[in-house]
Amino acid sequence: MASTNFSTRATSGVKTMLTQNLIIPGARLPQQHAAIQTELDQAVAGVIRRAVFTPGQEVEAFEAEFAAYMGVKYAVGVSSGSAAVLLALKALNLQPGDEVISTPQVDISASAPVTQAGAQLVWVDIHPHSYNLDPEQLAAAVTSRTRAIVVAHMYGNPAEMQPILGIAARHNLPVIEDAALAVGATYRGQPVGSWGMLGCFSFSPGKILGAFGKAGMVVTHDAALAQQVRMWSSYGFDLASLKAIERGEIGAQFEYEAEGFNARLDELHAAVLRVKLRYLDEWVRRRRENAGLYREILADLEPEHMLLPQDTPETEPAFRVFVIRSPRRDGLMRHLAKSGIWSGLNYVPPLHLQPVYGYLGCRLGDFPQTEQVARELLCLPTIPELARQEVEKVGETIREYFLRS
Ligand SMILES: Cc1ncc(COP(=O)(O)O)c(C=O)c1O
């Protein structure tokens, strides 16, 4: 094994090179935007002309279009992916002492909201191939205090929803999907985010579908839950009184149902996202194509050098990134950086080893699969703007590292 800790010290020099010298980056937003410049300009100009910036016609239209895309009844635009997870949890009306099961191999945005919603985090290990919540571990972790399950589709790779939902149904538990990294991915042909009781999305700029700033969405088939998310994200306003105020009704009063948040989606972001949503399928198709090319180029490397992501017939990932595993990960990362190629240690170290979660008393060894994956994973760029030759260059640079050193 190349490294036994989770420090990124070994790669800190690499980071400097990455920001200064990238030939093949992890994001190319100027290029993405240049390709759809006229539509974006018109969308932004429309919002400026109307001068309505808080939720209005663009948010309403984007919510309807996103709901249709996802095949769900309701979509509520919110201010970020983190807000989406928090609002979804608040909609479930958790009480102190309630347990919510998740994994430590996620962004803190999928974890902190559990505590912020007043519940107790319970982590279980991941499946070593999907990098997502392991259904077997989940089954063993459910207690009489469990109130919800948060399943993230990490790196754009769908979690095993069927067994997870089966366990949830046996215990009558709601499942919240964190699809922040996986818009456009499907499981058994159905979009991820639409399987659980609530689905959460992030549209921050570097995501697969990115706004011009922070933005997110909660989707659900349940009208009452959608109302709760709307209420919690609108300062906790009683929604009827909010509508009356928005219509300018004489005598309309400020009535609150809860101490809520200011966390609705803005018009400008919605207008931009409406344009980009039209390109989402094409962008995801190109990400899959890039992933397919990596597979071809790297197929004959020995498993002791490097592992490719495992395909399953049930999942069509969106490939936010292409995750490989190698015991020589740190050296490979340095080699790629020297060639000007971005690679990333996304969501390393895992949360249970971060000082912020020291209060949970977890130790090294508690989640062996998570820890092994964290030692070995490396994320490669899949952005749709990469030319075929660039993906080939990344693949050939990796081959060169393993076959010549
Ligand atoms: C799994 C996961 N959930 C939630 C979020 C939060 O999204 P946002 O940055 O929009 O708050 C992220 C952000 O990267 C994420 O990776």
The ligand as a MOL file (V3000), in Angstrom:
LIG
                    3D

  0  0  0     0  0            999 V3000
M  V30 BEGIN CTAB
M  V30 COUNTS 16 16 0 0 0
M  V30 BEGIN ATOM
M  V30 1 C -22.7170 14.5390 -2.2190 0
M  V30 2 C -22.9510 16.0200 -2.0900 0
M  V30 3 N -24.0650 16.4520 -1.4840 0
M  V30 4 C -24.3310 17.7580 -1.3530 0
M  V30 5 C -23.4680 18.7140 -1.8370 0
M  V30 6 C -23.7650 20.1560 -1.5880 0
M  V30 7 O -23.9830 20.9390 -2.6990 0
M  V30 8 P -23.8000 22.5200 -2.6240 0
M  V30 9 O -22.3660 22.8100 -2.8470 0
M  V30 10 O -24.6740 23.0150 -3.7280 0
M  V30 11 O -24.2700 22.9820 -1.2940 0
M  V30 12 C -22.2890 18.3200 -2.4720 0
M  V30 13 C -21.3500 19.3190 -3.0110 0
M  V30 14 O -20.4010 19.0130 -3.6810 0
M  V30 15 C -22.0260 16.9230 -2.5960 0
M  V30 16 O -20.9050 16.4880 -3.1710 0
M  V30 END ATOM
M  V30 BEGIN BOND
M  V30 1 1 1 2
M  V30 2 1 2 3
M  V30 3 2 2 15
M  V30 4 2 3 4
M  V30 5 1 4 5
M  V30 6 1 5 6
M  V30 7 2 5 12
M  V30 8 1 6 7
M  V30 9 1 7 8
M  V30 10 2 8 9
M  V30 11 1 8 10
M  V30 12 1 8 11
M  V30 13 1 12 13
M  V30 14 1 12 15
M  V30 15 2 13 14
M  V30 16 1 15 16
M  V30 END BOND
M  V30 END CTAB
M  END
